Amino acid sequence: MFVRKIYRVVESMRKRIRRREWAYIQTHLNVQYFVFACCKKWYTKLRFFVLFEKSLNLKYPQSFHEKMFWLSVMYRHPLIMKCADKFRVREYVQECGLDKLLNPLYGAYEDAEQIPFESLPNRFVVKSNRGSGNNFFCLDKSQLDIDKTKQLLNSWKDIEYGLDTAEYQYSKIPFKLCCEKYLLDDEQDEMLEFQLFCFNGEPASILVRNDLETSGRDPFAVSYSLSWEREYLRINEEQYDVQIPKPKFLPEMISYARTLSAPFPHVRVDFYVIDEEKIIFGELTFSTHGNVFENYKEETLKHWNNLLILPAPYKKRDRY
């Protein structure tokens, strides 16, 4: 009994110390930059402990979350950094022979001042090539305040995406603004996104959602198996009484995801679908939600953990 009390006291002190260390790092930017750049293992372990209140075992990772954090720091292959770049990933898609899936690109620029707004169509999209959520949708160029738009787009330069979440693949991606075609026409107000979670080159499940880029009126995110049966992989997913007809392009989409995910232990392959006819490549995501899958049920994570086979650590000098 006494030993248990001592253990609880020690663990409580340990948790407080770790939280204070994390709080100190996050409030001292220069320290955070240094630790992020030079002490990646310690930084990753500290973030894991603060999130899950237990130590990260980088030598023998067991749980799904442990494996995902292991990948983030121990498998920093340069192809991951290339494919996390929303501009350079286009080159990878072309190398895979799937350039037909790419959304038309009007141009890529290092500064908003370089964007030729006058030559862009009435509708277009501008997105940052790194990070998440930095997307600007122009639906009517005649109503566009170009100066304010430039200020918004250039403000994305200063966002150090991945710093707080230990997503190292974003740390060395040169900033670009990508101008692309706006995918919806005047008669459409919603677009489905299909997210295929892949492990060691094999798709495992599909998340269909309308609550991201276009913010559907009745937002949902529902899981399907590869044979198109409703699964309930996420917490509270039962609340969505949604039945999406089986897409006729499902075999092709699974095949594309298999091709694109082939080199990676884990990646999420995203596609958009236009008019139930055309598949458009979205992005490759290597650390969904910063590797914290709090929206997913425990049985889902156990199943994915069994599917995820870790490679040998990547040790070459050209890792990111």
Phi and psi in degrees as GROMACS dihedral restraints (atoms count N, CA, C in turn):
[ dihedral_restraints ]
;  ai    aj    ak    al  type     phi  dphi    fc
    3     4     5     6     1   -62.7    20    10
    4     5     6     7     1   -41.4    20    10
    6     7     8     9     1   -62.3    20    10
    7     8     9    10     1   -40.0    20    10
    9    10    11    12     1   -63.5    20    10
   10    11    12    13     1   -40.4    20    10
   12    13    14    15     1   -63.3    20    10
   13    14    15    16     1   -44.7    20    10
   15    16    17    18     1   -59.6    20    10
   16    17    18    19     1   -42.9    20    10
   18    19    20    21     1   -61.7    20    10
   19    20    21    22     1   -44.2    20    10
   21    22    23    24     1   -63.8    20    10
   22    23    24    25     1   -39.5    20    10
   24    25    26    27     1   -64.3    20    10
   25    26    27    28     1   -44.6    20    10
   27    28    29    30     1   -62.4    20    10
   28    29    30    31     1   -44.1    20    10
   30    31    32    33     1   -64.4    20    10
   31    32    33    34     1   -39.6    20    10
   33    34    35    36     1   -63.6    20    10
   34    35    36    37     1   -43.3    20    10
   36    37    38    39     1   -63.8    20    10
   37    38    39    40     1   -41.0    20    10
   39    40    41    42     1   -61.5    20    10
   40    41    42    43     1   -42.8    20    10
   42    43    44    45     1   -64.8    20    10
   43    44    45    46     1   -41.4    20    10
   45    46    47    48     1   -63.9    20    10
   46    47    48    49     1   -41.7    20    10
   48    49    50    51     1   -62.5    20    10
   49    50    51    52     1   -45.9    20    10
   51    52    53    54     1   -62.8    20    10
   52    53    54    55     1   -41.4    20    10
   54    55    56    57     1   -64.5    20    10
   55    56    57    58     1   -40.0    20    10
   57    58    59    60     1   -65.6    20    10
   58    59    60    61     1   -40.8    20    10
   60    61    62    63     1   -60.3    20    10
   61    62    63    64     1   -45.3    20    10
   63    64    65    66     1   -65.4    20    10
   64    65    66    67     1   -42.7    20    10
   66    67    68    69     1   -63.3    20    10
   67    68    69    70     1   -40.5    20    10
   69    70    71    72     1   -63.3    20    10
   70    71    72    73     1   -45.4    20    10
   72    73    74    75     1   -60.5    20    10
   73    74    75    76     1   -44.2    20    10
   75    76    77    78     1   -71.8    20    10
   76    77    78    79     1   -20.3    20    10
   78    79    80    81     1   -98.7    20    10
   79    80    81    82     1    -1.2    20    10
   81    82    83    84     1  -126.0    20    10
   82    83    84    85     1    91.9    20    10
   84    85    86    87     1   -59.7    20    10
   85    86    87    88     1   -40.4    20    10
   87    88    89    90     1   -63.0    20    10
   88    89    90    91     1   -39.2    20    10
   90    91    92    93     1   -65.5    20    10
   91    92    93    94     1   -43.2    20    10
   93    94    95    96     1   -62.4    20    10
   94    95    96    97     1   -43.3    20    10
   96    97    98    99     1   -59.0    20    10
   97    98    99   100     1   -43.6    20    10
   99   100   101   102     1   -64.6    20    10
  100   101   102   103     1   -49.0    20    10
  102   103   104   105     1   -65.5    20    10
  103   104   105   106     1   -41.7    20    10
  105   106   107   108     1   -59.0    20    10
  106   107   108   109     1   -41.0    20    10
  108   109   110   111     1   -82.8    20    10
  109   110   111   112     1   -36.0    20    10
  111   112   113   114     1  -112.2    20    10
  112   113   114   115     1   -15.6    20    10
  114   115   116   117     1  -130.3    20    10
  115   116   117   118     1    54.9    20    10
  117   118   119   120     1   -60.0    20    10
  118   119   120   121     1   -41.7    20    10
  120   121   122   123     1   -63.0    20    10
  121   122   123   124     1   -47.3    20    10
  123   124   125   126     1   -64.3    20    10
  124   125   126   127     1   -42.5    20    10
  126   127   128   129     1   -60.0    20    10
  127   128   129   130     1   -44.3    20    10
  129   130   131   132     1   -66.1    20    10
  130   131   132   133     1   -43.1    20    10
  132   133   134   135     1   -62.9    20    10
  133   134   135   136     1   -40.0    20    10
  135   136   137   138     1   -65.2    20    10
  136   137   138   139     1   -45.4    20    10
  138   139   140   141     1   -62.4    20    10
  139   140   141   142     1   -42.0    20    10
  141   142   143   144     1   -60.8    20    10
  142   143   144   145     1   -43.9    20    10
  144   145   146   147     1   -64.4    20    10
  145   146   147   148     1   -42.8    20    10
  147   148   149   150     1   -63.9    20    10
  148   149   150   151     1   -36.7    20    10
  150   151   152   153     1   -74.9    20    10
  151   152   153   154     1   -44.9    20    10
  153   154   155   156     1  -112.5    20    10
  154   155   156   157     1    -3.0    20    10
  156   157   158   159     1    55.7    20    10
  157   158   159   160     1    38.4    20    10
  159   160   161   162     1  -154.3    20    10
  160   161   162   163     1   160.1    20    10
  162   163   164   165     1   -74.9    20    10
  163   164   165   166     1   146.2    20    10
  165   166   167   168     1   -89.4    20    10
  166   167   168   169     1   122.0    20    10
  168   169   170   171     1   -93.9    20    10
  169   170   171   172     1    96.3    20    10
  171   172   173   174     1   -77.6    20    10
  172   173   174   175     1   -17.9    20    10
  174   175   176   177     1   -81.1    20    10
  175   176   177   178     1   -43.1    20    10
  177   178   179   180     1  -134.6    20    10
  178   179   180   181     1    71.1    20    10
  180   181   182   183     1   -64.6    20    10
  181   182   183   184     1   137.1    20    10
  183   184   185   186     1  -115.0    20    10
  184   185   186   187     1   -48.7    20    10
  186   187   188   189     1   -83.7    20    10
  187   188   189   190     1   168.6    20    10
  189   190   191   192     1   -62.6    20    10
  190   191   192   193     1   -44.8    20    10
  192   193   194   195     1   -62.8    20    10
  193   194   195   196     1   -39.7    20    10
  195   196   197   198     1   -61.4    20    10
  196   197   198   199     1   -42.3    20    10
  198   199   200   201     1   -65.1    20    10
  199   200   201   202     1   -40.0    20    10
  201   202   203   204     1   -66.0    20    10
  202   203   204   205     1   -40.8    20    10
  204   205   206   207     1   -69.4    20    10
  205   206   207   208     1   -33.4    20    10
  207   208   209   210     1   -61.0    20    10
  208   209   210   211     1   -46.4    20    10
  210   211   212   213     1   -59.4    20    10
  211   212   213   214     1   -40.2    20    10
  213   214   215   216     1   -62.7    20    10
  214   215   216   217     1   -30.0    20    10
  216   217   218   219     1  -112.0    20    10
  217   218   219   220     1   -24.8    20    10
  219   220   221   222     1  -102.9    20    10
  220   221   222   223     1   -10.6    20    10
  222   223   224   225     1  -129.9    20    10
  223   224   225   226     1    62.1    20    10
  225   226   227   228     1   -89.6    20    10
  226   227   228   229     1    66.4    20    10
  228   229   230   231     1   -75.3    20    10
  229   230   231   232     1   136.6    20    10
  231   232   233   234     1   -61.6    20    10
  232   233   234   235     1   -24.5    20    10
  234   235   236   237     1   -65.7    20    10
  235   236   237   238     1   -29.8    20    10
  237   238   239   240     1   -66.1    20    10
  238   239   240   241     1   -44.9    20    10
  240   241   242   243     1   -61.9    20    10
  241   242   243   244     1   -41.2    20    10
  243   244   245   246     1   -61.1    20    10
  244   245   246   247     1   -43.7    20    10
  246   247   248   249     1   -82.0    20    10
  247   248   249   250     1   -16.1    20    10
  249   250   251   252     1   -77.9    20    10
  250   251   252   253     1   -17.2    20    10
  252   253   254   255     1   -80.6    20    10
  253   254   255   256     1   115.6    20    10
  255   256   257   258     1   -68.4    20    10
  256   257   258   259     1   -10.5    20    10
  258   259   260   261     1   -93.3    20    10
  259   260   261   262     1   -52.2    20    10
  261   262   263   264     1   -71.3    20    10
  262   263   264   265     1   -21.6    20    10
  264   265   266   267     1   -62.9    20    10
  265   266   267   268     1   -23.6    20    10
  267   268   269   270     1   -60.3    20    10
  268   269   270   271     1   -37.8    20    10
  270   271   272   273     1   -63.5    20    10
  271   272   273   274     1   -41.4    20    10
  273   274   275   276     1   -63.9    20    10
  274   275   276   277     1   -42.7    20    10
  276   277   278   279     1   -61.3    20    10
  277   278   279   280     1   -40.4    20    10
  279   280   281   282     1   -63.9    20    10
  280   281   282   283     1   -42.0    20    10
  282   283   284   285     1   -62.2    20    10
  283   284   285   286     1   -28.1    20    10
  285   286   287   288     1   -82.3    20    10
  286   287   288   289     1     1.1    20    10
  288   289   290   291     1    76.6    20    10
  289   290   291   292     1    22.6    20    10
  291   292   293   294     1  -119.8    20    10
  292   293   294   295     1    32.0    20    10
  294   295   296   297     1   -61.7    20    10
  295   296   297   298     1   -19.3    20    10
  297   298   299   300     1   -65.1    20    10
  298   299   300   301     1   -17.3    20    10
  300   301   302   303     1   -87.2    20    10
  301   302   303   304     1    -9.5    20    10
  303   304   305   306     1   -78.8    20    10
  304   305   306   307     1   136.4    20    10
  306   307   308   309     1   -69.3    20    10
  307   308   309   310     1   135.3    20    10
  309   310   311   312     1   -52.9    20    10
  310   311   312   313     1   132.6    20    10
  312   313   314   315     1  -105.4    20    10
  313   314   315   316     1   124.4    20    10
  315   316   317   318     1   -82.9    20    10
  316   317   318   319     1   -28.5    20    10
  318   319   320   321     1   167.3    20    10
  319   320   321   322     1   162.6    20    10
  321   322   323   324     1  -129.9    20    10
  322   323   324   325     1   132.3    20    10
  324   325   326   327     1  -135.3    20    10
  325   326   327   328     1   149.0    20    10
  327   328   329   330     1   -85.4    20    10
  328   329   330   331     1   -14.5    20    10
  330   331   332   333     1  -150.6    20    10
  331   332   333   334     1   145.1    20    10
  333   334   335   336     1   -63.5    20    10
  334   335   336   337     1   -24.2    20    10
  336   337   338   339     1   -64.7    20    10
  337   338   339   340     1   -21.7    20    10
  339   340   341   342     1   -84.0    20    10
  340   341   342   343     1   -11.9    20    10
  342   343   344   345     1   -73.8    20    10
  343   344   345   346     1   122.9    20    10
  345   346   347   348     1   -83.5    20    10
  346   347   348   349     1    77.7    20    10
  348   349   350   351     1   -56.9    20    10
  349   350   351   352     1   -33.3    20    10
  351   352   353   354     1   -65.0    20    10
  352   353   354   355     1   -25.6    20    10
  354   355   356   357     1   -97.7    20    10
  355   356   357   358     1    -4.3    20    10
  357   358   359   360     1   -76.5    20    10
  358   359   360   361     1   153.5    20    10
  360   361   362   363     1   -68.2    20    10
  361   362   363   364     1   175.5    20    10
  363   364   365   366     1   -63.0    20    10
  364   365   366   367     1   -34.4    20    10
  366   367   368   369     1  -117.9    20    10
  367   368   369   370     1   136.1    20    10
  369   370   371   372     1  -161.6    20    10
  370   371   372   373     1   170.8    20    10
  372   373   374   375     1  -126.6    20    10
  373   374   375   376     1   138.9    20    10
  375   376   377   378     1  -120.6    20    10
  376   377   378   379     1   130.0    20    10
  378   379   380   381     1  -137.4    20    10
  379   380   381   382     1   151.1    20    10
  381   382   383   384     1   -74.0    20    10
  382   383   384   385     1   145.4    20    10
  384   385   386   387     1   -82.3    20    10
  385   386   387   388     1    -2.6    20    10
  387   388   389   390     1  -136.4    20    10
  388   389   390   391     1   147.0    20    10
  390   391   392   393     1    91.4    20    10
  391   392   393   394     1  -161.6    20    10
  393   394   395   396     1  -142.2    20    10
  394   395   396   397     1   137.6    20    10
  396   397   398   399     1    86.5    20    10
  397   398   399   400     1    -4.7    20    10
  399   400   401   402     1   -87.3    20    10
  400   401   402   403     1    78.1    20    10
  402   403   404   405     1  -129.6    20    10
  403   404   405   406     1   136.2    20    10
  405   406   407   408     1  -121.7    20    10
  406   407   408   409     1   124.4    20    10
  408   409   410   411     1  -108.9    20    10
  409   410   411   412     1   117.1    20    10
  411   412   413   414     1   -99.2    20    10
  412   413   414   415     1   116.0    20    10
  414   415   416   417     1   -99.4    20    10
  415   416   417   418     1   -16.3    20    10
  417   418   419   420     1  -156.3    20    10
  418   419   420   421     1   101.7    20    10
  420   421   422   423     1   -63.6    20    10
  421   422   423   424     1   -26.2    20    10
  423   424   425   426     1   -65.5    20    10
  424   425   426   427     1   -21.5    20    10
  426   427   428   429     1   -99.7    20    10
  427   428   429   430     1     6.3    20    10
  429   430   431   432     1   -81.4    20    10
  430   431   432   433     1   129.3    20    10
  432   433   434   435     1   -89.8    20    10
  433   434   435   436     1    99.9    20    10
  435   436   437   438     1   -65.6    20    10
  436   437   438   439     1   -39.7    20    10
  438   439   440   441     1   -63.3    20    10
  439   440   441   442     1   -45.2    20    10
  441   442   443   444     1   -66.2    20    10
  442   443   444   445     1   -36.5    20    10
  444   445   446   447     1   -63.8    20    10
  445   446   447   448     1   -43.0    20    10
  447   448   449   450     1   -61.6    20    10
  448   449   450   451     1   -41.2    20    10
  450   451   452   453     1   -62.3    20    10
  451   452   453   454     1   -43.1    20    10
  453   454   455   456     1   -62.7    20    10
  454   455   456   457     1   -48.6    20    10
  456   457   458   459     1   -63.8    20    10
  457   458   459   460     1   -41.5    20    10
  459   460   461   462     1   -71.2    20    10
  460   461   462   463     1   -22.4    20    10
  462   463   464   465     1   -66.1    20    10
  463   464   465   466     1   -21.8    20    10
  465   466   467   468     1   -69.4    20    10
  466   467   468   469     1   -20.0    20    10
  468   469   470   471     1   -59.3    20    10
  469   470   471   472     1   -35.8    20    10
  471   472   473   474     1   -84.5    20    10
  472   473   474   475     1    -3.5    20    10
  474   475   476   477     1   -79.9    20    10
  475   476   477   478     1   118.5    20    10
  477   478   479   480     1   -91.0    20    10
  478   479   480   481     1    74.2    20    10
  480   481   482   483     1   -67.8    20    10
  481   482   483   484     1   135.1    20    10
  483   484   485   486     1    97.1    20    10
  484   485   486   487     1   -12.4    20    10
  486   487   488   489     1   -66.5    20    10
  487   488   489   490     1   -51.2    20    10
  489   490   491   492     1   -73.3    20    10
  490   491   492   493     1   -22.5    20    10
  492   493   494   495     1  -104.8    20    10
  493   494   495   496     1     4.5    20    10
  495   496   497   498     1    57.9    20    10
  496   497   498   499     1    39.6    20    10
  498   499   500   501     1   -99.7    20    10
  499   500   501   502     1    87.9    20    10
  501   502   503   504     1   -69.9    20    10
  502   503   504   505     1   -19.3    20    10
  504   505   506   507     1   -64.2    20    10
  505   506   507   508     1   -19.7    20    10
  507   508   509   510     1   -90.6    20    10
  508   509   510   511     1    -9.7    20    10
  510   511   512   513     1   -69.0    20    10
  511   512   513   514     1   -26.6    20    10
  513   514   515   516     1  -119.6    20    10
  514   515   516   517     1    17.8    20    10
  516   517   518   519     1   -81.2    20    10
  517   518   519   520     1   118.5    20    10
  519   520   521   522     1   -64.1    20    10
  520   521   522   523     1   137.3    20    10
  522   523   524   525     1   -68.7    20    10
  523   524   525   526     1   135.5    20    10
  525   526   527   528     1  -145.0    20    10
  526   527   528   529     1   152.9    20    10
  528   529   530   531     1  -108.6    20    10
  529   530   531   532     1   120.8    20    10
  531   532   533   534     1  -102.7    20    10
  532   533   534   535     1   122.3    20    10
  534   535   536   537     1   -98.6    20    10
  535   536   537   538     1   121.0    20    10
  537   538   539   540     1  -130.3    20    10
  538   539   540   541     1   169.8    20    10
  540   541   542   543     1   -66.8    20    10
  541   542   543   544     1   138.8    20    10
  543   544   545   546     1   -80.3    20    10
  544   545   546   547     1   124.4    20    10
  546   547   548   549     1   -80.5    20    10
  547   548   549   550     1   -24.3    20    10
  549   550   551   552     1   -91.0    20    10
  550   551   552   553     1   146.3    20    10
  552   553   554   555     1   -98.4    20    10
  553   554   555   556     1  -173.9    20    10
  555   556   557   558     1   -64.0    20    10
  556   557   558   559     1   -24.9    20    10
  558   559   560   561     1   -94.4    20    10
  559   560   561   562     1     0.1    20    10
  561   562   563   564     1  -114.5    20    10
  562   563   564   565     1   140.1    20    10
  564   565   566   567     1  -129.6    20    10
  565   566   567   568     1    10.4    20    10
  567   568   569   570     1  -151.7    20    10
  568   569   570   571     1   145.1    20    10
  570   571   572   573     1  -139.0    20    10
  571   572   573   574     1   133.2    20    10
  573   574   575   576     1   -85.8    20    10
  574   575   576   577     1   140.9    20    10
  576   577   578   579     1  -114.6    20    10
  577   578   579   580     1   133.9    20    10
  579   580   581   582     1  -111.7    20    10
  580   581   582   583     1   116.8    20    10
  582   583   584   585     1  -109.4    20    10
  583   584   585   586     1   115.7    20    10
  585   586   587   588     1  -103.5    20    10
  586   587   588   589     1   115.9    20    10
  588   589   590   591     1   -84.8    20    10
  589   590   591   592     1   119.5    20    10
  591   592   593   594     1  -119.1    20    10
  592   593   594   595     1   140.9    20    10
  594   595   596   597     1  -130.3    20    10
  595   596   597   598     1   121.3    20    10
  597   598   599   600     1    51.2    20    10
  598   599   600   601     1    44.2    20    10
  600   601   602   603     1    82.5    20    10
  601   602   603   604     1     8.0    20    10
  603   604   605   606     1  -124.3    20    10
  604   605   606   607     1   122.5    20    10
  606   607   608   609     1   -61.2    20    10
  607   608   609   610     1   140.9    20    10
  609   610   611   612     1  -116.5    20    10
  610   611   612   613     1   -35.7    20    10
  612   613   614   615     1  -158.4    20    10
  613   614   615   616     1   165.0    20    10
  615   616   617   618     1  -127.3    20    10
  616   617   618   619     1   126.8    20    10
  618   619   620   621     1  -105.2    20    10
  619   620   621   622     1   122.4    20    10
  621   622   623   624     1  -106.8    20    10
  622   623   624   625     1   128.3    20    10
  624   625   626   627     1  -145.1    20    10
  625   626   627   628     1   153.9    20    10
  627   628   629   630     1  -125.0    20    10
  628   629   630   631     1    15.4    20    10
  630   631   632   633     1  -106.8    20    10
  631   632   633   634     1    19.4    20    10
  633   634   635   636     1  -107.1    20    10
  634   635   636   637     1   -99.5    20    10
  636   637   638   639     1   -61.0    20    10
  637   638   639   640     1   -39.0    20    10
  639   640   641   642     1  -105.4    20    10
  640   641   642   643     1    -1.3    20    10
  642   643   644   645     1    48.4    20    10
  643   644   645   646     1    71.9    20    10
  645   646   647   648     1   -54.4    20    10
  646   647   648   649     1   152.7    20    10
  648   649   650   651     1   -62.9    20    10
  649   650   651   652     1   -39.4    20    10
  651   652   653   654     1  -117.1    20    10
  652   653   654   655     1    81.7    20    10
  654   655   656   657     1   -65.0    20    10
  655   656   657   658     1   142.5    20    10
  657   658   659   660     1  -150.3    20    10
  658   659   660   661     1   161.1    20    10
  660   661   662   663     1  -146.2    20    10
  661   662   663   664     1   110.9    20    10
  663   664   665   666     1  -128.0    20    10
  664   665   666   667     1   147.9    20    10
  666   667   668   669     1  -101.6    20    10
  667   668   669   670     1   142.4    20    10
  669   670   671   672     1  -132.9    20    10
  670   671   672   673     1   150.6    20    10
  672   673   674   675     1   -79.5    20    10
  673   674   675   676     1   172.6    20    10
  675   676   677   678     1   -67.9    20    10
  676   677   678   679     1   -21.1    20    10
  678   679   680   681     1   -93.2    20    10
  679   680   681   682     1    10.1    20    10
  681   682   683   684     1    64.2    20    10
  682   683   684   685     1    54.0    20    10
  684   685   686   687     1  -115.5    20    10
  685   686   687   688     1   138.4    20    10
  687   688   689   690     1   -59.9    20    10
  688   689   690   691     1   128.6    20    10
  690   691   692   693     1  -116.6    20    10
  691   692   693   694     1   159.4    20    10
  693   694   695   696     1  -124.5    20    10
  694   695   696   697     1    72.8    20    10
  696   697   698   699     1   -82.6    20    10
  697   698   699   700     1   -22.8    20    10
  699   700   701   702     1  -102.4    20    10
  700   701   702   703     1   154.9    20    10
  702   703   704   705     1   -65.0    20    10
  703   704   705   706     1   133.0    20    10
  705   706   707   708     1    65.2    20    10
  706   707   708   709     1    19.6    20    10
  708   709   710   711     1   -67.2    20    10
  709   710   711   712     1   -20.5    20    10
  711   712   713   714     1   -62.6    20    10
  712   713   714   715     1   -16.9    20    10
  714   715   716   717     1   -68.7    20    10
  715   716   717   718     1   -19.2    20    10
  717   718   719   720     1   -91.3    20    10
  718   719   720   721     1   107.9    20    10
  720   721   722   723     1   -89.0    20    10
  721   722   723   724     1    69.0    20    10
  723   724   725   726     1  -122.4    20    10
  724   725   726   727     1   130.7    20    10
  726   727   728   729     1  -126.6    20    10
  727   728   729   730     1   109.0    20    10
  729   730   731   732     1   -94.7    20    10
  730   731   732   733     1   127.5    20    10
  732   733   734   735     1   -57.8    20    10
  733   734   735   736     1   145.6    20    10
  735   736   737   738     1   -60.7    20    10
  736   737   738   739     1   122.7    20    10
  738   739   740   741     1   -68.2    20    10
  739   740   741   742     1   140.5    20    10
  741   742   743   744     1   -70.8    20    10
  742   743   744   745     1   -17.7    20    10
  744   745   746   747     1   -95.3    20    10
  745   746   747   748     1     8.7    20    10
  747   748   749   750     1   -55.2    20    10
  748   749   750   751     1   -46.8    20    10
  750   751   752   753     1   -60.4    20    10
  751   752   753   754     1   -39.3    20    10
  753   754   755   756     1   -65.3    20    10
  754   755   756   757     1   -41.6    20    10
  756   757   758   759     1   -62.7    20    10
  757   758   759   760     1   -43.3    20    10
  759   760   761   762     1   -63.7    20    10
  760   761   762   763     1   -40.3    20    10
  762   763   764   765     1   -64.5    20    10
  763   764   765   766     1   -42.2    20    10
  765   766   767   768     1   -62.7    20    10
  766   767   768   769     1   -43.2    20    10
  768   769   770   771     1   -63.6    20    10
  769   770   771   772     1   -38.5    20    10
  771   772   773   774     1   -63.2    20    10
  772   773   774   775     1   -41.5    20    10
  774   775   776   777     1   -65.8    20    10
  775   776   777   778     1   -46.4    20    10
  777   778   779   780     1   -71.8    20    10
  778   779   780   781     1   -29.2    20    10
  780   781   782   783     1   -90.9    20    10
  781   782   783   784     1    -4.5    20    10
  783   784   785   786     1   -52.0    20    10
  784   785   786   787     1   -41.9    20    10
  786   787   788   789     1   -79.6    20    10
  787   788   789   790     1    -6.0    20    10
  789   790   791   792     1  -113.4    20    10
  790   791   792   793     1   142.2    20    10
  792   793   794   795     1   -61.3    20    10
  793   794   795   796     1   -41.6    20    10
  795   796   797   798     1  -148.8    20    10
  796   797   798   799     1   138.1    20    10
  798   799   800   801     1  -159.7    20    10
  799   800   801   802     1   149.4    20    10
  801   802   803   804     1  -102.8    20    10
  802   803   804   805     1   124.7    20    10
  804   805   806   807     1  -105.4    20    10
  805   806   807   808     1   120.9    20    10
  807   808   809   810     1  -108.3    20    10
  808   809   810   811     1   138.0    20    10
  810   811   812   813     1  -131.5    20    10
  811   812   813   814     1   149.1    20    10
  813   814   815   816     1  -106.0    20    10
  814   815   816   817     1   154.9    20    10
  816   817   818   819     1  -126.1    20    10
  817   818   819   820     1   128.9    20    10
  819   820   821   822     1  -112.2    20    10
  820   821   822   823     1   125.5    20    10
  822   823   824   825     1    54.4    20    10
  823   824   825   826     1    28.1    20    10
  825   826   827   828     1    57.0    20    10
  826   827   828   829     1    19.9    20    10
  828   829   830   831     1  -125.4    20    10
  829   830   831   832     1   -47.6    20    10
  831   832   833   834     1  -108.9    20    10
  832   833   834   835     1   132.0    20    10
  834   835   836   837     1   -98.1    20    10
  835   836   837   838     1   130.0    20    10
  837   838   839   840     1  -119.7    20    10
  838   839   840   841     1   129.5    20    10
  840   841   842   843     1   -65.4    20    10
  841   842   843   844     1   135.9    20    10
  843   844   845   846     1   -99.1    20    10
  844   845   846   847     1   -72.2    20    10
  846   847   848   849     1  -166.8    20    10
  847   848   849   850     1   170.4    20    10
  849   850   851   852     1  -111.0    20    10
  850   851   852   853     1   126.1    20    10
  852   853   854   855     1  -119.2    20    10
  853   854   855   856     1   124.6    20    10
  855   856   857   858     1  -102.1    20    10
  856   857   858   859     1   -12.2    20    10
  858   859   860   861     1  -145.2    20    10
  859   860   861   862     1    71.3    20    10
  861   862   863   864     1   -53.5    20    10
  862   863   864   865     1   131.5    20    10
  864   865   866   867     1    53.0    20    10
  865   866   867   868     1    34.9    20    10
  867   868   869   870     1    63.2    20    10
  868   869   870   871     1    31.5    20    10
  870   871   872   873     1    68.7    20    10
  871   872   873   874     1    19.4    20    10
  873   874   875   876     1  -116.4    20    10
  874   875   876   877     1   105.0    20    10
  876   877   878   879     1   -98.1    20    10
  877   878   879   880     1    57.1    20    10
  879   880   881   882     1   -71.2    20    10
  880   881   882   883     1   -16.0    20    10
  882   883   884   885     1   -85.8    20    10
  883   884   885   886     1    -1.5    20    10
  885   886   887   888     1  -107.7    20    10
  886   887   888   889     1   145.1    20    10
  888   889   890   891     1   -69.3    20    10
  889   890   891   892     1   155.1    20    10
  891   892   893   894     1   -62.2    20    10
  892   893   894   895     1   -38.2    20    10
  894   895   896   897     1   -66.7    20    10
  895   896   897   898     1   -30.9    20    10
  897   898   899   900     1   -64.4    20    10
  898   899   900   901     1   -46.4    20    10
  900   901   902   903     1   -66.3    20    10
  901   902   903   904     1   -34.6    20    10
  903   904   905   906     1   -65.8    20    10
  904   905   906   907     1   -41.3    20    10
  906   907   908   909     1   -64.8    20    10
  907   908   909   910     1   -45.7    20    10
  909   910   911   912     1   -64.8    20    10
  910   911   912   913     1   -34.5    20    10
  912   913   914   915     1   -61.1    20    10
  913   914   915   916     1   -38.8    20    10
  915   916   917   918     1   -68.0    20    10
  916   917   918   919     1   -29.6    20    10
  918   919   920   921     1   -79.8    20    10
  919   920   921   922     1   -28.0    20    10
  921   922   923   924     1   -84.8    20    10
  922   923   924   925     1   106.8    20    10
  924   925   926   927     1  -100.0    20    10
  925   926   927   928     1   119.0    20    10
  927   928   929   930     1   -76.1    20    10
  928   929   930   931     1   141.2    20    10
  930   931   932   933     1   -81.2    20    10
  931   932   933   934     1   179.4    20    10
  933   934   935   936     1   -69.2    20    10
  934   935   936   937     1   149.9    20    10
  936   937   938   939     1   -55.8    20    10
  937   938   939   940     1   143.7    20    10
  939   940   941   942     1   -88.6    20    10
  940   941   942   943     1   116.1    20    10
  942   943   944   945     1  -114.7    20    10
  943   944   945   946     1    -0.3    20    10
  945   946   947   948     1   -67.4    20    10
  946   947   948   949     1   155.9    20    10
  948   949   950   951     1   -72.4    20    10
  949   950   951   952     1   -16.4    20    10
  951   952   953   954     1   -92.2    20    10
  952   953   954   955     1    14.4    20    10
  954   955   956   957     1   -68.1    20    10
  955   956   957   958     1   157.1    20    10
